[in-house]
Amino acid sequence: MRDFYTRVLGLTVTDEDEELGIAFLSAQPEREQFGPVLPVMAYDDVEDALARA
């Protein structure tokens, strides 16, 4: 999924939290910190990570 957003849509990963399994994306990283947030792990794993946070 990340490949689609970065390669096809041209978004840039501006930050990532591997423990939570999320990546922050931006269309204009030089002007904005982030826009959409992309889960990079299975949904159940994200829920478990958020419950531990």
N, C-alpha and C positions, 0 to 999 in steps of 0.2 A: 504494500500500500504506500509506503514511504517513497518508493521509486516512482510511482505514478505522480505524486504531488511534486516531487522535486524535478524529475526528468521531463514529464509531460506538461505539467502546469507551470514549471519554472520557479516554484517556491524554494526558499532557502531555509534550512534548519538553523534557527538562531539560538536555540537552547534545547537541552534534553535532560530528562531525569530518568535514568535507566532503572532505578529502584521502583519508581511508580509506573514506568513503561510508557512515558508520554514524550512527545517531541513538539516543540513550539516552532511554528512556521511563519514566514513573512514573505510578502511579495516585494517589499521595499526595505530590506534589512538596514540600509543606511539611514532610513527615515523613521522606522518604527521597530520596536523591540520584537513584537510578534503579533500574529493574527490568529489563524486557526490553530487549534491544538489537536494533534493527531495521536491517538492511542497506537502504540507500536507493539503491544502484546495482546494476547487473547482477553476478551472482555472479563471473563471470570478472574483472570490473574490481576487485572486492574482493580476490580472490586476488592480482592484480597489485599492488595498493596495499599489501597486507600484506607481500608479498615485498620491496617497496622500503623498508619501514619498518625 
